[in-house]
Amino acid sequence: MRLVDSHSHIDFSEFDDDREAAIKRASDTGISNIIVSSITAKRWPLIKELCNKQPTCSPAYGLHPMFMGEHKPHHLTDLKSWLEKETPIAIGEIGLDYFIDDANIKGNKESQLKLFIDQLALANEFGLPVIIHARKSLDIVLKHLRQFSSLTGSVHSFSGSEQQAKQLIDLGFYLGFGGTITYTRATRLRKLIALLPLESILLETDSPDQPDALHYNKRNEPAYLLNVARVVADLRGIDIETVAQITTDNAQKLFSL
């Protein structure tokens, strides 16, 4: 049984003391691939080095909407140059976050949107999937994805409605679910897991963030993806092997693993 962690930040400092051990724990648990999404330009070389050393890790490069204060105008040009030289499996983590306090600062939403559209255009140019972060912005994200009809990708940590989920699936996008669904209070998301086609679902940890219910208030890590898979199986009334096979096939297809 193999699983793919479709969204992790195992490059973060929370793993500095045991990164190799955490990756080994993941492999021992059946995690065959870990997709490492970037947040800022300064982290691209770190992620490149990590993925070169760890064959189970694959890089995605992008500029995250929560870090607008760290992005410089030349970083978009730098990203294009980086994509020309490197072989990432996706552009990410990109998107819109209208939930954070900074979104209320004058011009922030507009800057986020421009950066998002520019990175969608790069993904279109390079034929790469995108890994999207979207909070309180899914309708706007959907609007602009429709303008790039050939694009595909994932919306990680999906938290939207059933209608929004179906619209994304109709556009050829996958929906990422992680530790949040393991909490019984997450009734809306758990209902989605039971209803949506498994062929459109990806499993993720978003480690070191968003730990599952068994590791509440602790550091998350890719090995815990197995707990997410178990809950998906329980909610759908199927065996975990089927969940693993289909979601792994989804990730392999999307990211050309």
C-alpha positions in Angstrom: 0.0 0.0 0.0 1.4 3.4 -1.1 0.3 6.9 -0.3 1.3 10.3 -1.6 1.5 13.3 0.7 0.3 15.9 -1.9 1.2 18.9 0.3 3.9 19.3 2.8 6.4 21.9 4.1 9.0 19.5 5.4 11.6 22.2 4.5 10.3 24.3 7.4 12.6 24.8 10.5 10.3 22.6 12.6 12.0 19.7 10.9 15.6 20.9 11.2 16.4 18.5 14.1 14.9 15.4 12.5 14.1 15.9 8.9 15.8 12.8 7.5 14.2 10.7 10.3 10.8 12.2 9.6 11.1 11.3 5.9 12.2 7.8 6.8 9.2 7.4 9.1 7.0 8.4 6.2 8.6 5.9 3.9 8.3 3.2 6.5 4.6 4.0 6.7 4.1 3.6 3.0 4.4 7.3 1.9 6.0 6.9 -1.5 6.1 10.6 -2.4 6.1 13.9 -0.5 5.2 17.0 -2.5 7.1 20.0 -1.0 5.4 23.3 -1.7 7.3 26.6 -1.4 6.1 29.9 0.0 8.9 32.4 -0.9 11.7 32.8 -3.4 14.4 32.4 -0.8 13.2 28.9 0.0 13.5 27.6 -3.6 17.2 26.7 -3.3 16.6 25.0 0.1 13.7 22.9 -1.4 15.8 22.0 -4.4 18.7 20.8 -2.2 16.3 18.8 0.0 14.6 17.1 -3.0 17.9 16.3 -4.6 19.0 14.5 -1.5 15.7 12.8 -0.8 14.3 10.8 -3.7 10.8 10.6 -2.2 10.5 14.4 -2.1 9.4 16.4 -5.2 9.5 20.2 -5.4 6.9 22.8 -6.3 8.0 26.4 -6.7 5.8 29.5 -6.2 5.0 32.6 -4.3 2.4 32.2 -1.5 -0.3 34.9 -1.0 0.3 35.1 2.8 3.8 36.4 2.4 3.2 39.4 0.1 5.6 41.5 2.3 8.5 39.2 1.4 7.8 39.1 -2.4 9.6 41.5 -4.6 8.7 42.6 -8.1 11.6 40.7 -9.6 10.6 37.4 -7.9 8.1 36.7 -10.7 10.9 37.0 -13.3 13.1 34.9 -11.0 10.4 32.3 -10.9 10.3 32.1 -14.7 14.1 31.7 -14.8 13.9 29.1 -12.1 11.3 27.1 -14.0 13.4 27.2 -17.2 16.4 25.7 -15.3 14.7 23.3 -12.9 12.2 20.5 -13.2 9.5 21.1 -10.6 6.4 19.0 -10.7 4.1 22.0 -10.1 3.9 25.7 -9.5 2.9 26.3 -5.9 1.9 27.2 -3.4 0.0 30.0 -5.1 -3.4 31.5 -4.6 -5.5 34.0 -2.7 -5.9 34.4 1.1 -8.6 37.0 1.9 -8.9 35.6 5.5 -5.6 37.0 6.9 -5.5 40.5 8.6 -3.2 41.7 5.8 -6.0 41.3 3.3 -7.6 44.4 4.9 -4.6 46.5 4.1 -5.1 48.8 1.2 -3.9 47.2 -2.1 -3.2 43.8 -0.6 -6.0 41.9 -2.2 -5.2 43.5 -5.6 -1.5 42.6 -5.2 -2.4 39.0 -4.3 -4.7 38.7 -7.3 -2.2 40.1 -9.8 0.5 37.7 -8.4 -1.9 34.8 -8.6 -2.9 35.5 -12.2 0.7 36.0 -13.3 1.6 32.7 -11.8 -1.3 31.0 -13.5 0.0 32.4 -16.7 3.5 30.9 -16.0 1.9 27.5 -15.3 0.0 27.8 -18.6 3.2 28.7 -20.4 5.3 25.9 -18.9 2.5 23.3 -19.0 2.7 22.7 -15.2 -0.1 22.0 -12.7 -0.7 24.5 -9.9 -1.1 24.0 -6.2 -3.6 26.5 -4.9 -4.1 28.0 -1.5 -7.6 29.6 -1.2 -9.3 31.1 1.9 -12.4 33.2 1.6 -11.6 33.5 -2.1 -12.7 30.4 -3.8 -15.3 32.1 -6.1 -12.6 34.5 -7.3 -10.1 31.6 -7.8 -12.7 29.8 -9.8 -13.4 32.8 -12.0 -9.7 33.1 -13.0 -9.2 29.4 -13.4 -11.9 29.4 -16.0 -9.7 31.9 -18.0 -7.0 29.2 -18.2 -9.0 26.3 -19.5 -6.0 24.1 -20.1 -4.7 24.3 -16.6 -5.0 21.6 -14.0 -3.9 21.3 -10.4 -5.1 21.0 -6.8 -6.8 23.1 -4.3 -5.0 22.1 -1.1 -6.8 22.0 2.3 -10.1 22.4 0.5 -12.7 24.1 2.8 -15.3 25.2 0.3 -18.9 24.1 -0.4 -20.1 21.1 -2.3 -21.0 23.4 -5.2 -17.6 24.9 -5.3 -16.0 21.4 -5.1 -18.0 20.2 -8.1 -17.1 23.4 -10.1 -13.4 22.7 -9.5 -13.8 19.1 -10.4 -15.5 20.1 -13.6 -12.5 22.2 -14.4 -10.2 19.2 -14.0 -8.9 20.1 -10.5 -8.3 17.8 -7.6 -9.2 18.6 -4.0 -6.7 18.1 -1.1 -7.9 17.0 2.3 -5.8 16.5 5.4 -5.9 16.3 9.2 -8.9 18.5 9.5 -11.3 15.7 8.4 -10.2 13.5 11.3 -12.0 15.8 13.8 -15.6 14.8 14.3 -16.7 18.4 14.6 -15.6 19.0 10.9 -19.1 17.7 9.8 -19.2 19.7 6.5 -15.8 18.5 5.3 -16.5 14.9 6.4 -19.8 15.0 4.4 -17.8 16.1 1.4 -15.4 13.2 1.8 -18.3 10.8 1.7 -20.0 12.4 -1.3 -17.3 13.5 -3.7 -15.7 11.2 -6.3 -12.6 9.6 -4.8 -11.0 10.0 -8.3 -10.9 13.8 -7.6 -9.4 13.6 -4.1 -5.8 14.0 -2.9 -4.5 13.3 0.6 -2.2 15.7 2.3 -0.7 16.6 5.7 0.3 20.3 5.2 3.0 19.3 7.7 4.1 20.7 10.1 0.7 22.4 10.3 -2.9 21.0 10.5 -2.2 17.8 12.6 -4.8 15.1 12.7 -7.0 14.4 15.8 -4.5 11.8 17.1 -1.8 14.4 17.2 -3.8 17.5 18.2 -1.6 20.5 19.2 1.6 18.6 18.1 3.8 19.0 15.1 2.4 17.3 12.0 4.5 15.1 9.7 4.0 13.1 6.5 3.9 9.7 8.3 0.6 10.8 9.8 -1.0 10.7 6.4 -2.0 7.1 7.1 -4.5 8.5 9.8 -6.1 10.7 7.2 -6.4 7.7 4.8 -8.1 5.6 7.5 -10.7 8.3 8.2 -11.4 8.7 4.4 -12.0 4.9 4.3 -14.2 4.9 7.3 -16.3 7.8 6.0 -16.8 6.2 2.7 -17.3 2.7 4.0 -14.5 1.2 1.9 -11.1 -0.4 2.7 -8.0 1.7 3.2 -6.2 -0.1 0.4 -8.8 1.3 -2.1 -8.4 4.8 -0.8 -4.6 4.5 -1.1 -4.7 3.1 -4.6 -7.1 5.7 -6.0 -5.6 8.8 -4.3 -2.1 7.7 -5.2 -3.1 7.2 -8.8 -4.7 10.7 -8.7 -1.4 12.3 -7.5 0.7 10.3 -9.9 -1.5 11.4 -12.8 -1.6 15.1 -11.7 2.1 15.5 -10.9 3.5 13.0 -13.4 5.2 11.1 -10.6 
